Amino acid sequence: MLQKIPLHEGFLFGRDGFFLDDTGSPIVLFGVREFDLFWTHLDTLFESPMGRKLIYAGTDAEELILSAHKDFQLPRFFGVKKVTERLHNRWIAMGWGLHSTQKNLITMPCHDAWSVGLALAHKEHLTQERWTMSWSQRSSEHVDLHFEPKAASIASAQVPRPLNWGAAETSTSIQGELDLELEARSYGFFRGQQRSFFMHVSAFHHLFNSIIGRPLVGQHPWMKDWVIEGASSSEVELFSSVSRAAMMAFQQSETPIFVQQSSDWAELFNIHISHRGLGHVAIQSSVFDGEESTEFSIKSNLPALTCGLLAGMFERAHGQHAMMNITIHPSNVVMNLSFPSVDYVVKT
């Protein structure tokens, strides 16, 4: 009898908050509903729809990973079936759903646009051709894919330009591993009560490069809450938009955040940040210790997301609106949160 291989065999979940899949690629963990909220909020901040941007970010990131890893190299004569099986198993291990390359069908997708982009990457990898794709969603559980061949020859996706966002490098010397409790399903896995999935860090880099400089919708008074230093104006606008969307997504959750003293933050950092591959946060000062503000030092592959999540947690913990002052350093971000001052006018 064959021994069943654990779903996340070869994945690395570092205690420092940096995760790698079994190809060695940096990944982060999202709840399905959480990501859907984040993406909806981010999309509504911009003037034009961004669904296609997410699709192609997933396609390009996955294409680069598959082309570089030996397990997915296509043999010259025989063995395509084995690669197809590995891709099928990759969908389940990453929590993306089930993808049938023969039927051009996705069932139980974790997110429609994201899963469609991955399906395109796998179609082009297996055929070594470029395709024009369209898709229709019969229900939340079924996505039909339609492909038409392109005349253009296949060319490699380009590695995205890194943004000057103080992103920490993924740790190559893990000091210890987390024992994440991920409950396997036939189409993916659950973390606690939430269906969850992994996303490539590189997909966010592709996405950010494709939307930087795009106009935001009308007036955005919330921008005054995010004071960001250490990046260009276009990067600042995108950083604050991503953070804002992450904060709004958290605010729509029912996650309890109880903080009575500054030391309480450590466990919250573990649960909501480090245990999801979003890096490591240390508290530098706290209003609970008599300081005028709370300051966090953040080491993350995706600092804008982590800052937004922290802002949402902070506001829930204190029950007040906060002002965010962020300083971007070469390999970390320092986030200072304070409460708006109130000017009282005394009439005589």
C-alpha positions as CSV (number, residue, x, y, z in Angstrom):
1,M,0.0,0.0,0.0
2,L,1.4,3.4,-1.0
3,Q,2.0,5.9,1.7
4,K,0.0,9.1,1.2
5,I,2.3,12.1,0.8
6,P,1.3,15.0,3.1
7,L,-0.4,17.8,1.3
8,H,2.4,20.4,2.0
9,E,5.4,18.1,1.7
10,G,8.4,20.3,0.7
11,F,6.8,23.6,1.8
12,L,8.6,25.6,4.4
13,F,6.8,27.7,7.0
14,G,9.4,29.8,8.8
15,R,8.9,31.1,12.3
16,D,10.2,34.4,11.1
17,G,7.1,34.8,9.0
18,F,8.6,33.8,5.6
19,F,7.0,30.9,3.7
20,L,8.2,29.0,0.7
21,D,6.3,26.5,-1.5
22,D,7.9,23.2,-2.7
23,T,9.5,25.1,-5.6
24,G,11.3,27.4,-3.2
25,S,9.1,30.4,-4.2
26,P,8.0,32.9,-1.5
27,I,4.3,32.6,-0.8
28,V,1.7,34.2,1.5
29,L,-1.5,32.7,3.0
30,F,-4.9,34.2,2.5
31,G,-8.4,33.3,3.6
32,V,-10.7,33.1,0.5
33,R,-13.2,35.6,1.8
34,E,-10.4,37.9,3.1
35,F,-8.7,38.0,-0.3
36,D,-12.0,38.6,-2.1
37,L,-12.6,41.6,0.2
38,F,-9.1,42.9,-0.3
39,W,-9.3,42.7,-4.0
40,T,-12.8,44.2,-4.2
41,H,-11.7,47.2,-2.2
42,L,-8.4,47.7,-4.1
43,D,-10.3,47.4,-7.4
44,T,-12.8,50.1,-6.4
45,L,-10.1,52.6,-5.5
46,F,-9.0,52.8,-9.2
47,E,-10.9,54.4,-12.1
48,S,-10.7,51.4,-14.4
49,P,-11.4,47.7,-13.6
50,M,-8.3,45.7,-12.7
51,G,-9.6,42.1,-13.1
52,R,-7.3,41.4,-16.1
53,K,-4.4,42.8,-14.2
54,L,-4.8,40.2,-11.5
55,I,-5.2,37.4,-14.1
56,Y,-2.0,38.2,-15.9
57,A,-0.1,38.8,-12.7
58,G,-1.0,35.2,-11.7
59,T,-0.1,34.0,-15.2
60,D,3.3,35.6,-15.4
61,A,4.3,34.7,-11.9
62,E,3.4,31.1,-12.3
63,E,5.0,30.9,-15.7
64,L,8.3,32.0,-14.4
65,I,8.1,29.5,-11.5
66,L,7.3,26.6,-13.8
67,S,9.9,27.4,-16.3
68,A,12.6,27.5,-13.7
69,H,11.9,24.4,-11.7
70,K,13.1,20.9,-12.8
71,D,9.9,19.1,-11.7
72,F,7.9,20.9,-14.4
73,Q,10.3,20.7,-17.3
74,L,8.7,19.1,-20.3
75,P,10.5,16.0,-21.7
76,R,11.2,15.8,-25.4
77,F,9.3,12.6,-26.0
78,F,7.5,11.0,-23.0
79,G,6.5,12.2,-19.6
80,V,4.0,15.0,-20.2
81,K,1.5,13.0,-18.2
82,K,3.7,13.1,-15.2
83,V,4.1,16.9,-15.4
84,T,0.3,17.3,-15.8
85,E,-0.2,15.2,-12.6
86,R,2.3,17.4,-10.8
87,L,0.4,20.5,-11.9
88,H,-2.8,19.0,-10.7
89,N,-1.3,18.3,-7.3
90,R,0.1,21.8,-7.2
91,W,-3.4,23.2,-7.5
92,I,-4.6,21.3,-4.5
93,A,-1.5,21.9,-2.3
94,M,-1.7,25.7,-3.1
95,G,-5.4,25.7,-2.3
96,W,-6.4,27.0,-5.7
97,G,-9.2,24.4,-6.5
98,L,-9.3,21.7,-9.2
99,H,-8.2,22.3,-12.8
100,S,-8.9,19.9,-15.6
101,T,-6.6,20.7,-18.6
102,Q,-8.5,18.2,-20.7
103,K,-12.0,19.7,-20.0
104,N,-10.8,23.3,-19.7
105,L,-12.7,23.5,-16.5
106,I,-12.0,24.9,-13.0
107,T,-14.0,23.6,-10.1
108,M,-14.0,25.1,-6.6
109,P,-11.8,28.0,-7.5
110,C,-10.4,30.0,-4.6
111,H,-10.9,33.2,-6.5
112,D,-12.2,33.4,-10.1
113,A,-9.7,35.9,-11.7
114,W,-6.7,34.5,-9.8
115,S,-7.5,30.8,-10.7
116,V,-8.2,31.7,-14.4
117,G,-4.7,33.3,-14.6
118,L,-3.1,30.2,-13.3
119,A,-5.0,28.0,-15.7
120,L,-3.7,30.1,-18.6
121,A,-0.1,29.7,-17.3
122,H,-0.6,25.9,-17.1
123,K,-2.2,25.7,-20.6
124,E,0.7,27.6,-22.1
125,H,3.3,25.7,-20.2
126,L,2.0,22.3,-21.3
127,T,1.5,23.3,-24.9
128,Q,4.4,25.7,-25.2
129,E,2.1,28.0,-27.2
130,R,0.4,31.3,-26.5
131,W,-3.4,31.4,-26.2
132,T,-6.1,34.0,-26.1
133,M,-8.4,33.1,-23.2
134,S,-12.0,33.8,-22.3
135,W,-14.0,32.4,-19.5
136,S,-17.5,32.0,-18.2
137,Q,-18.6,31.3,-14.7
138,R,-21.5,28.9,-14.5
139,S,-21.6,29.2,-10.7
140,S,-19.3,30.1,-7.8
141,E,-17.9,26.5,-8.1
142,H,-17.5,26.1,-11.9
143,V,-15.5,28.2,-14.4
144,D,-15.4,27.2,-18.0
145,L,-12.3,28.2,-20.0
146,H,-12.1,28.9,-23.7
147,F,-8.9,29.1,-25.6
148,E,-8.0,30.3,-29.1
149,P,-4.4,30.0,-30.4
150,K,-2.3,33.1,-30.9
151,A,-0.1,33.6,-33.9
152,A,2.7,35.0,-31.7
153,S,5.5,32.8,-30.6
154,I,6.0,32.0,-27.0
155,A,8.4,34.3,-25.1
156,S,9.3,34.2,-21.5
157,A,7.6,36.4,-19.0
158,Q,9.7,39.2,-17.6
159,V,10.9,39.3,-14.0
160,P,9.0,42.3,-12.4
161,R,10.9,45.4,-11.3
162,P,11.1,45.5,-7.5
163,L,9.5,48.6,-5.9
164,N,11.3,50.6,-3.3
165,W,9.0,49.5,-0.5
166,G,11.4,48.3,2.1
167,A,10.6,44.7,1.4
168,A,12.7,42.3,3.4
169,E,14.5,39.4,1.6
170,T,13.0,36.0,2.3
171,S,15.1,34.3,4.9
172,T,17.4,31.5,3.5
173,S,18.5,30.3,6.9
174,I,15.3,29.3,8.8
175,Q,15.7,29.4,12.5
176,G,12.7,27.2,13.1
177,E,9.5,26.0,11.3
178,L,5.8,26.6,12.2
179,D,3.5,23.6,12.5
180,L,0.6,25.2,10.7
181,E,-2.7,23.4,11.2
182,L,-4.0,23.2,7.6
183,E,-6.9,20.8,7.2
184,A,-6.8,19.1,3.8
185,R,-9.7,18.9,1.4
186,S,-9.9,17.3,-2.1
187,Y,-9.7,20.8,-3.7
188,G,-7.4,22.5,-1.2
189,F,-7.4,23.1,2.5
190,F,-8.9,25.1,5.4
191,R,-7.1,27.1,8.1
192,G,-9.4,27.0,11.1
193,Q,-12.9,27.7,9.8
194,Q,-11.7,29.5,6.7
195,R,-11.0,28.0,3.3
196,S,-7.5,29.4,2.5
197,F,-4.9,29.4,-0.3
198,F,-1.4,30.5,-1.1
199,M,-0.4,33.3,-3.4
200,H,3.0,34.0,-4.9
201,V,4.8,37.0,-3.5
202,S,6.0,37.6,-7.1
203,A,2.5,37.8,-8.4
204,F,2.0,40.9,-6.2
205,H,5.2,42.4,-7.7
206,H,3.8,41.8,-11.2
207,L,0.5,43.3,-10.2
208,F,2.1,46.4,-8.6
209,N,4.2,47.1,-11.6
210,S,1.1,46.9,-13.9
211,I,-1.0,49.3,-11.8
212,I,1.5,51.8,-10.5
213,G,0.6,55.3,-11.7
214,R,-3.0,54.4,-12.6
215,P,-5.5,57.1,-11.6
216,L,-7.6,56.6,-8.5
217,V,-11.3,57.3,-8.3
218,G,-12.1,61.0,-7.7
219,Q,-11.2,62.5,-4.4
220,H,-9.6,60.3,-1.8
221,P,-9.6,62.1,1.6
222,W,-8.4,58.9,3.3
223,M,-4.9,59.5,1.7
224,K,-4.3,62.1,4.4
225,D,-4.3,59.4,7.0
226,W,-1.3,57.7,5.3
227,V,1.9,59.8,5.6
228,I,4.7,57.8,3.8
229,E,8.3,58.7,3.5
230,G,11.1,57.1,1.6
231,A,9.6,56.4,-1.8
232,S,8.6,58.2,-5.0
233,S,5.2,59.9,-5.2
234,S,3.7,57.2,-7.5
235,E,5.0,54.4,-5.2
236,V,3.6,56.2,-2.2
237,E,0.1,56.5,-3.8
238,L,0.1,52.8,-4.6
239,F,1.5,51.8,-1.2
240,S,-1.2,53.7,0.6
241,S,-3.9,52.2,-1.8
242,V,-2.8,48.6,-1.1
243,S,-2.6,49.3,2.6
244,R,-6.0,51.0,2.6
245,A,-7.6,48.0,0.8
246,A,-6.0,45.5,3.3
247,M,-7.2,47.6,6.3
248,M,-10.8,47.8,4.9
249,A,-10.8,44.1,4.3
250,F,-9.8,43.5,7.9
251,Q,-12.5,45.9,9.1
252,Q,-15.1,43.8,7.5
253,S,-14.0,40.7,9.3
254,E,-15.2,39.7,12.8
255,T,-11.7,38.9,14.1
256,P,-11.4,39.9,17.7
257,I,-8.4,42.0,18.7
258,F,-7.9,42.4,22.5
259,V,-4.9,44.4,23.7
260,Q,-4.6,45.5,27.3
261,Q,-0.8,45.9,27.4
262,S,1.9,46.3,24.9
263,S,3.1,42.7,25.4
264,D,-0.3,41.4,24.1
265,W,0.7,42.4,20.6
266,A,3.3,39.6,20.2
267,E,0.7,36.8,20.1
268,L,-1.4,38.8,17.7
269,F,1.6,39.3,15.4
270,N,2.1,35.6,15.3
271,I,-1.5,34.6,14.6
272,H,-2.3,37.3,12.0
273,I,1.0,38.0,10.3
274,S,3.9,35.6,10.9
275,H,1.6,32.5,10.6
276,R,0.5,33.7,7.2
277,G,3.9,34.4,5.7
278,L,3.5,38.1,5.9
279,G,6.8,38.6,7.8
280,H,7.8,39.6,11.3
281,V,6.7,42.6,13.4
282,A,8.3,44.0,16.5
283,I,6.8,46.7,18.7
284,Q,9.1,49.6,19.5
285,S,6.8,51.7,21.6
286,S,3.2,51.7,22.7
287,V,0.5,54.1,24.0
288,F,-0.1,51.5,26.7
289,D,3.3,52.4,28.1
290,G,2.5,56.1,28.3
291,E,3.9,57.0,24.8
292,E,2.0,59.3,22.5
293,S,2.0,56.7,19.7
294,T,2.6,53.1,18.9
295,E,5.5,52.2,16.7
296,F,6.0,48.9,14.8
297,S,9.0,47.7,12.9
298,I,8.0,45.5,10.0
299,K,10.1,43.0,8.0
300,S,7.9,41.7,5.2
301,N,8.0,40.6,1.6
302,L,4.7,42.6,1.2
303,P,5.0,45.6,3.6
304,A,2.1,47.5,2.2
305,L,-0.3,44.6,2.9
306,T,1.2,44.1,6.3
307,C,0.9,47.8,7.2
308,G,-2.8,47.8,6.2
309,L,-3.5,44.7,8.3
310,L,-1.7,46.2,11.3
311,A,-3.7,49.4,10.9
312,G,-6.9,47.5,10.9
313,M,-5.8,45.5,14.0
314,F,-4.7,48.7,15.8
315,E,-8.0,50.5,15.2
316,R,-10.0,47.5,16.4
317,A,-7.9,47.2,19.5
318,H,-8.3,50.8,20.5
319,G,-11.8,51.5,19.0
320,Q,-10.5,54.7,17.4
321,H,-9.5,56.1,14.1
322,A,-5.7,56.3,13.7
323,M,-3.2,58.3,11.7
324,M,-0.4,56.2,10.0
325,N,3.1,57.6,9.6
326,I,5.3,55.1,7.6
327,T,9.0,55.4,6.9
328,I,10.4,53.1,4.3
329,H,14.0,51.9,4.9
330,P,16.1,49.6,2.6
331,S,15.0,46.4,4.2
332,N,12.2,47.2,6.7
333,V,9.3,49.6,7.3
334,V,8.7,51.5,10.5
335,M,5.0,52.3,11.1
336,N,4.0,54.9,13.7
337,L,0.3,55.0,14.7
338,S,-1.3,57.8,16.7
339,F,-4.7,59.3,17.3
340,P,-5.8,62.6,15.7
341,S,-5.6,65.5,18.1
342,V,-8.8,67.2,19.0
343,D,-8.8,71.0,19.2
344,Y,-11.4,72.4,21.7
345,V,-12.5,75.9,21.1
346,V,-13.7,77.6,24.2
347,K,-16.3,80.3,23.6
348,T,-16.3,83.3,25.9
